[in-house]
Amino acid sequence: MSVTAAQGFSAAGVAAGLKPSGKPDLALVRSVPRAVGAAMWTANRVQAAPVVVSKRHLELAEPQAVVINSGSANAATGARGEADAEATAEGVAKELALSPEEVLVLSTGVIGVPLPLDKVLPGIRAASLALSPSGGDAAAGAILTTDSGPKLAVARGPGFTVGGMAKGAGMIHPCLATMLVVVTTDYPLAAGEAGDLLRPAVEESFNRISVDGDCSTNDAVVLLANGASGIARDSTSDEAFAEALGDVCSSLARQIVADGEGATVVLEIHVTGASSQEEALSIARRIATSPLVKTAVFGHDPNWGRVLAAAGSAPHGDGFAMLDPDLLSVSFEGVEVFAGGAPTGRVPELVGPSCRIELGLGLGDGAASYLASDLTYDYVRINAEYTT
C-alpha cells in the first residue's frame, strides 16, 4: 500500500494488454482531496513524449492524478507520441472529472514503440473503476519492466505519512537515474513548495545511484501532497517531513540499485577529504560507473588499483578532480588496502550482497556518497535480448 499509505490517495494496477505476457501494465494514482505537486525529469536531451507533455501540464495546473504505462516508452515517436500522451491524459481526465492538465503521464518500455491507444484507453477505464485506498501494491506491480519485483517505501512522521513506489533496474544513471517514481503524502504543502522539497531529496538519492551509466529518456519523480492529515504545520514538522521524504527516496533508490539488471552486489562508495563537495561527488560518480571497478566487485576482487585509476580520471570542470596519490587511502569493507602512496599488503575478504569502498583524499572537507551495482554476465544477457 506504499503509494496509498498516506490518507486521501487511491490507486489501481490493471492488465491493459500492452505486455505480451499479459501481466499488469497500467497504473493509476490519484488524490481524492485536491493536491499540490511537483516533478523532476530526466536531463537527457532525447525526452519521451510523456515527459514533454507532463512538463507542459505542470506549468498549467497542480497535478491530481498520475497514469503510468509499462511496455512502451513512447519515446522517439514524433508528433504522434505527443498526441498519444495528450490523449492518455484526456482519457484519465474524462474518467476522474479532472482537466487534462491535472494529469501527469509516465511511460516505460522499449524506445521507438508507439503507444497502443486502443489498449491504453480501455485500460484507463478499467483502472479508474478499480481505484482503491488499498490499490497501492497493484499499482506498484503494474509499472515494472525488467524489475524482479515492486519497490515500495513508507515513512511516518508526527501525524503524517509519506509513501512511494518505483520501477527501475536498467538504464540507471543520473540525471535522473530507466526509473519512474511516484511519492505521495498527506502532509499539508502550499502551492509551489513541493518542488523546493523534492529537489534536495532527489539530489541526495536518485541522482546518486548508477547501474550502467546510461541516462534514460523517460525518468521522472513525482510528488503529490494533499494535506489530508489535517495537522498544523510548524518548523519542527517541516523538518520531520523533509526527513521522511528523504528516507522514502533513499529507500527506493537503494532498492533500484539492488535490483539492477543482473546485479549481485551493491557498491557503497564513500569519498572524503576532497577539495570540495562537487569534486568528491565527481570522484564518487566516476568510481560508481567504472566497468572495471564494477566487474571486480562482481568477482569479489578487492582490486584497489581500479579504484585509484577511476578516481584519478574523474571529470571535473575542464579537467579532472584534484587528487594527490601520496595522500590517498583506500579501504574495502573497513580494511585499509592503500595508504600514503603505497599498498598496505592487507587483503580483505569480500562476501555478501554489499561492498563498502572508502576513499580518503586528504585535501579538504568535501565528501560524497554513491550507490552502484556490480556488472555481471546476466546484465549483458538481459540487454542483449531486450528487444529480440
C-alpha positions as CSV (number, residue, x, y, z in Angstrom):
1,M,0.0,0.0,0.0
2,S,3.0,2.3,-0.1
3,V,1.7,4.9,-2.6
4,T,-1.7,4.8,-0.9
5,A,-0.3,4.7,2.7
6,A,-1.0,8.4,3.1
7,Q,-4.6,9.5,3.7
8,G,-6.6,10.6,0.7
9,F,-4.9,8.6,-2.1
10,S,-6.3,5.7,-4.2
11,A,-4.6,3.6,-6.8
12,A,-5.0,0.7,-9.2
13,G,-3.0,-1.5,-11.5
14,V,-4.5,-3.5,-14.4
15,A,-3.6,-5.5,-17.4
16,A,-4.4,-3.4,-20.5
17,G,-2.7,-5.8,-22.9
18,L,0.5,-3.7,-23.6
19,K,2.7,-6.6,-22.5
20,P,2.7,-9.8,-24.5
21,S,3.0,-11.7,-21.2
22,G,-0.5,-10.4,-20.1
23,K,0.9,-9.1,-16.9
24,P,-0.4,-5.8,-15.3
25,D,0.9,-2.9,-17.3
26,L,-1.1,0.2,-16.5
27,A,-1.3,2.0,-13.1
28,L,-3.3,5.0,-11.9
29,V,-2.8,7.0,-8.8
30,R,-5.0,9.9,-7.7
31,S,-5.5,12.2,-4.8
32,V,-9.1,12.5,-3.6
33,P,-8.7,15.8,-1.8
34,R,-7.2,18.5,-4.0
35,A,-3.4,18.1,-4.1
36,V,-0.4,20.2,-5.0
37,G,2.6,18.6,-6.6
38,A,5.9,18.8,-8.4
39,A,8.2,16.6,-10.5
40,M,11.8,16.2,-11.6
41,W,12.6,14.8,-15.0
42,T,15.4,13.2,-17.0
43,A,18.1,15.6,-18.2
44,N,18.5,13.5,-21.4
45,R,18.2,15.7,-24.5
46,V,16.1,13.0,-26.1
47,Q,13.0,13.3,-23.9
48,A,10.0,11.0,-24.3
49,A,6.6,12.4,-25.3
50,P,5.1,11.8,-21.8
51,V,7.9,13.9,-20.3
52,V,7.3,16.7,-22.7
53,V,3.5,16.6,-22.2
54,S,3.7,16.3,-18.4
55,K,6.2,19.2,-18.1
56,R,3.7,21.3,-20.1
57,H,0.8,20.2,-17.8
58,L,2.7,21.1,-14.6
59,E,3.2,24.7,-15.9
60,L,-0.6,25.0,-16.2
61,A,-2.1,23.2,-13.2
62,E,-1.5,21.3,-10.0
63,P,-1.3,17.5,-10.6
64,Q,-4.2,15.5,-9.2
65,A,-3.5,12.1,-10.9
66,V,-0.7,10.1,-12.4
67,V,-1.1,7.5,-15.1
68,I,1.7,5.1,-15.9
69,N,2.0,2.5,-18.6
70,S,4.8,-0.1,-18.9
71,G,5.6,-1.9,-22.2
72,S,6.0,1.2,-24.4
73,A,8.3,4.2,-23.6
74,N,6.5,6.4,-26.1
75,A,9.9,7.9,-26.8
76,A,11.3,9.0,-30.2
77,T,7.8,8.6,-31.6
78,G,7.4,12.1,-33.1
79,A,4.2,14.1,-33.2
80,R,2.1,11.0,-32.8
81,G,3.8,10.3,-29.5
82,E,2.8,13.7,-28.0
83,A,-0.7,13.3,-29.4
84,D,-0.9,9.9,-27.8
85,A,0.3,11.2,-24.4
86,E,-2.2,14.0,-24.5
87,A,-5.0,11.5,-25.4
88,T,-3.9,9.4,-22.4
89,A,-4.2,12.4,-20.1
90,E,-7.6,13.3,-21.6
91,G,-8.8,9.7,-21.1
92,V,-7.9,9.9,-17.4
93,A,-9.4,13.4,-17.1
94,K,-12.7,12.1,-18.5
95,E,-12.9,9.2,-16.1
96,L,-12.0,11.2,-13.0
97,A,-13.7,14.5,-13.8
98,L,-10.4,16.4,-14.0
99,S,-8.9,18.7,-16.6
100,P,-6.3,17.0,-18.8
101,E,-3.6,19.4,-17.5
102,E,-4.2,18.0,-14.0
103,V,-3.0,14.6,-15.2
104,L,0.7,13.6,-15.4
105,V,1.6,10.8,-17.9
106,L,4.5,8.5,-17.4
107,S,5.7,5.7,-19.7
108,T,8.4,3.0,-19.6
109,G,9.4,0.3,-22.0
110,V,11.1,0.0,-25.4
111,I,12.1,3.2,-27.1
112,G,10.5,3.9,-30.5
113,V,7.4,1.8,-30.0
114,P,4.1,3.8,-30.5
115,L,1.6,3.8,-27.6
116,P,-1.3,1.5,-28.5
117,L,-4.2,3.8,-27.5
118,D,-6.7,1.1,-28.4
119,K,-5.4,-0.8,-25.4
120,V,-4.4,2.2,-23.2
121,L,-7.8,3.9,-23.1
122,P,-9.8,0.8,-22.1
123,G,-7.1,0.2,-19.6
124,I,-7.6,3.6,-18.1
125,R,-11.3,2.9,-17.8
126,A,-10.7,-0.4,-16.0
127,A,-8.1,1.3,-13.7
128,S,-10.4,4.1,-12.8
129,L,-13.1,1.6,-11.8
130,A,-10.6,-0.3,-9.7
131,L,-9.2,2.7,-7.8
132,S,-9.0,1.9,-4.1
133,P,-7.1,3.1,-1.0
134,S,-5.7,-0.4,-0.9
135,G,-4.6,-0.4,-4.5
136,G,-1.0,0.7,-3.9
137,D,0.5,-2.7,-4.3
138,A,-1.3,-3.4,-7.5
139,A,-0.2,-0.1,-9.0
140,A,3.4,-0.8,-8.0
141,G,3.3,-4.1,-9.8
142,A,1.8,-2.7,-13.0
143,I,4.8,-0.3,-13.7
144,L,7.5,-2.9,-13.8
145,T,9.6,-3.9,-16.8
146,T,12.8,-5.9,-16.2
147,D,12.4,-5.4,-12.4
148,S,12.4,-8.5,-10.3
149,G,9.6,-7.1,-8.1
150,P,7.8,-4.0,-6.8
151,K,9.8,-1.3,-5.0
152,L,7.8,0.2,-2.1
153,A,8.6,2.6,0.8
154,V,6.8,4.3,3.6
155,A,7.9,6.7,6.3
156,R,5.7,8.2,9.0
157,G,6.2,11.4,10.9
158,P,4.2,13.0,13.7
159,G,0.7,12.9,12.3
160,F,1.6,12.4,8.6
161,T,2.7,9.7,6.2
162,V,4.9,9.6,3.1
163,G,4.7,6.7,0.7
164,G,6.2,5.8,-2.6
165,M,6.6,3.3,-5.4
166,A,9.3,3.0,-8.0
167,K,10.4,1.0,-11.0
168,G,13.9,0.7,-12.3
169,A,16.6,-1.9,-12.9
170,G,18.5,-0.9,-16.0
171,M,19.4,2.3,-17.9
172,I,20.0,3.8,-14.4
173,H,22.2,6.8,-14.1
174,P,21.6,10.5,-13.2
175,C,20.2,12.6,-14.2
176,L,17.8,11.0,-13.2
177,A,18.6,7.6,-12.6
178,T,15.0,3.9,-16.7
179,M,13.3,4.9,-13.5
180,L,9.8,6.1,-12.6
181,V,8.8,7.1,-9.0
182,V,5.6,8.4,-7.5
183,V,5.7,9.7,-3.9
184,T,2.6,10.7,-2.1
185,T,2.0,12.4,1.3
186,D,-0.9,13.7,3.4
187,Y,1.3,16.5,4.8
188,P,0.0,20.0,4.0
189,L,2.1,21.8,1.5
190,A,1.3,25.1,-0.2
191,A,1.4,25.6,-4.0
192,G,5.0,26.0,-5.1
193,E,6.5,24.3,-2.1
194,A,6.6,20.7,-3.4
195,G,9.4,21.3,-5.9
196,D,11.7,23.0,-3.3
197,L,11.3,20.0,-1.0
198,L,11.5,17.3,-3.7
199,R,14.7,18.6,-5.3
200,P,17.1,18.1,-2.4
201,A,15.6,14.7,-1.7
202,V,16.2,13.6,-5.3
203,E,19.7,15.0,-5.4
204,E,20.7,13.0,-2.3
205,S,19.1,9.8,-3.5
206,F,18.1,9.1,-7.1
207,N,20.8,11.4,-8.5
208,R,23.5,9.4,-6.6
209,I,22.9,5.9,-8.0
210,S,24.1,4.1,-11.1
211,V,23.6,0.7,-12.5
212,D,25.0,1.0,-16.0
213,G,25.9,4.7,-16.6
214,D,23.1,5.2,-19.1
215,C,20.6,8.1,-18.7
216,S,17.0,7.3,-19.7
217,T,14.7,9.2,-21.9
218,N,11.7,8.8,-19.6
219,D,12.9,9.3,-16.0
220,A,10.5,11.0,-13.6
221,V,10.0,11.5,-9.9
222,V,6.6,12.9,-9.0
223,L,5.4,14.2,-5.6
224,L,1.8,14.7,-4.7
225,A,0.7,16.3,-1.4
226,N,-2.9,16.7,-0.4
227,G,-2.9,17.8,3.3
228,A,-5.4,15.1,4.2
229,S,-3.7,14.6,7.6
230,G,-5.1,17.9,8.7
231,I,-2.1,18.5,11.0
232,A,-0.9,22.0,11.9
233,R,2.5,22.9,10.4
234,D,5.4,24.4,12.2
235,S,9.2,24.4,11.7
236,T,9.6,21.1,13.6
237,S,7.0,19.3,11.5
238,D,8.5,20.7,8.3
239,E,11.9,19.3,9.3
240,A,10.3,15.9,10.1
241,F,8.6,15.9,6.7
242,A,11.8,16.7,4.8
243,E,13.5,13.9,6.6
244,A,10.6,11.4,5.9
245,L,10.6,12.4,2.2
246,G,14.4,11.9,2.1
247,D,14.0,8.5,3.7
248,V,11.4,7.3,1.2
249,C,13.5,8.5,-1.7
250,S,16.7,6.9,-0.3
251,S,15.0,3.6,0.3
252,L,13.5,3.5,-3.2
253,A,16.9,4.5,-4.7
254,R,18.7,1.7,-2.9
255,Q,16.0,-0.8,-4.0
256,I,16.6,0.2,-7.6
257,V,20.3,-0.4,-7.3
258,A,19.9,-3.7,-5.5
259,D,17.6,-4.8,-8.3
260,G,19.9,-3.7,-11.1
261,E,19.7,-5.9,-14.1
262,G,21.8,-9.0,-13.2
263,A,23.1,-7.4,-10.1
264,T,24.5,-9.4,-7.2
265,V,26.3,-6.8,-5.2
266,V,25.5,-3.2,-4.1
267,L,28.6,-0.9,-4.1
268,E,28.5,1.7,-1.3
269,I,31.1,4.3,-2.3
270,H,32.2,7.0,0.2
271,V,34.6,9.7,-0.7
272,T,36.0,12.1,2.0
273,G,38.7,14.7,2.2
274,A,38.1,16.2,-1.3
275,S,38.9,19.8,-2.1
276,S,35.1,20.5,-2.4
277,Q,31.9,18.6,-2.2
278,E,31.5,18.9,-6.0
279,E,34.8,17.2,-6.6
280,A,34.0,14.5,-4.1
281,L,30.8,13.8,-6.0
282,S,32.7,13.7,-9.3
283,I,35.1,11.1,-7.9
284,A,32.4,9.0,-6.3
285,R,30.4,9.0,-9.6
286,R,33.5,8.0,-11.6
287,I,34.1,5.0,-9.3
288,A,30.5,4.1,-9.4
289,T,30.4,4.0,-13.2
290,S,33.7,2.3,-13.8
291,P,33.2,-1.0,-15.6
292,L,36.5,-2.2,-14.2
293,V,35.5,-1.5,-10.6
294,K,32.1,-3.0,-11.1
295,T,33.3,-6.2,-12.7
296,A,36.0,-6.6,-10.0
297,V,33.3,-6.3,-7.3
298,F,31.2,-8.9,-9.2
299,G,34.2,-11.2,-8.8
300,H,34.6,-10.3,-5.1
301,D,38.1,-9.0,-6.0
302,P,39.3,-6.1,-3.9
303,N,41.2,-4.5,-6.8
304,W,42.1,-1.2,-5.3
305,G,44.2,-0.3,-8.3
306,R,41.0,0.0,-10.4
307,V,39.5,2.4,-7.7
308,L,42.6,4.6,-7.9
309,A,42.6,4.7,-11.7
310,A,38.9,5.7,-11.7
311,A,39.4,8.3,-9.0
312,G,42.3,9.8,-10.8
313,S,40.3,10.3,-14.0
314,A,37.2,11.8,-12.6
315,P,36.0,14.5,-14.9
316,H,35.5,17.9,-13.2
317,G,35.4,21.3,-14.8
318,D,37.8,21.5,-17.7
319,G,39.9,18.6,-16.5
320,F,40.0,16.0,-13.6
321,A,39.2,16.4,-9.9
322,M,42.2,17.2,-7.7
323,L,44.0,14.3,-6.2
324,D,47.4,13.6,-4.7
325,P,48.4,9.9,-4.7
326,D,50.7,10.3,-1.7
327,L,47.7,11.4,0.4
328,L,45.2,8.8,-0.7
329,S,43.8,6.0,1.4
330,V,41.5,3.2,0.1
331,S,39.5,0.7,2.2
332,F,37.3,-2.2,1.3
333,E,34.9,-3.2,4.0
334,G,36.8,-1.3,6.5
335,V,40.2,-2.9,5.7
336,E,42.7,-0.3,4.5
337,V,44.5,-1.6,1.4
338,F,46.3,1.6,0.2
339,A,47.7,4.4,2.2
340,G,50.4,7.1,1.8
341,G,51.1,6.3,-1.8
342,A,51.7,2.6,-1.3
343,P,49.7,-0.7,-0.7
344,T,49.4,-1.9,2.8
345,G,49.6,-5.6,1.9
346,R,46.2,-6.3,3.6
347,V,43.7,-8.3,1.6
348,P,40.0,-8.0,2.7
349,E,37.5,-10.8,2.1
350,L,34.6,-9.6,0.0
351,V,31.5,-11.6,0.7
352,G,27.8,-10.9,0.8
353,P,25.4,-8.7,-1.1
354,S,27.2,-5.4,-0.5
355,C,30.7,-3.9,-0.7
356,R,31.7,-0.7,1.0
357,I,34.6,1.2,-0.7
358,E,36.0,4.2,1.1
359,L,38.4,6.7,-0.5
360,G,40.1,9.4,1.6
361,L,41.8,12.2,-0.4
362,G,43.4,14.2,2.5
363,L,42.8,17.5,0.7
364,G,39.9,19.2,2.3
365,D,36.4,18.8,3.8
366,G,34.5,17.7,0.6
367,A,32.6,14.4,1.0
368,A,30.0,12.5,-1.1
369,S,28.5,9.0,-1.3
370,Y,27.2,7.0,-4.2
371,L,25.4,3.7,-4.7
372,A,26.0,1.4,-7.7
373,S,25.6,-2.2,-8.7
374,D,28.1,-4.7,-9.9
375,L,28.4,-5.6,-13.6
376,T,27.6,-9.2,-14.4
377,Y,27.2,-11.8,-17.1
378,D,23.4,-11.5,-16.7
379,Y,23.4,-7.8,-17.3
380,V,24.9,-8.4,-20.7
381,R,22.4,-11.2,-21.5
382,I,19.3,-9.2,-20.4
383,N,20.2,-6.2,-22.5
384,A,21.4,-8.3,-25.5
385,E,18.0,-9.8,-25.7
386,Y,15.9,-6.7,-24.7
387,T,14.0,-6.1,-27.9
388,T,14.5,-9.6,-29.6
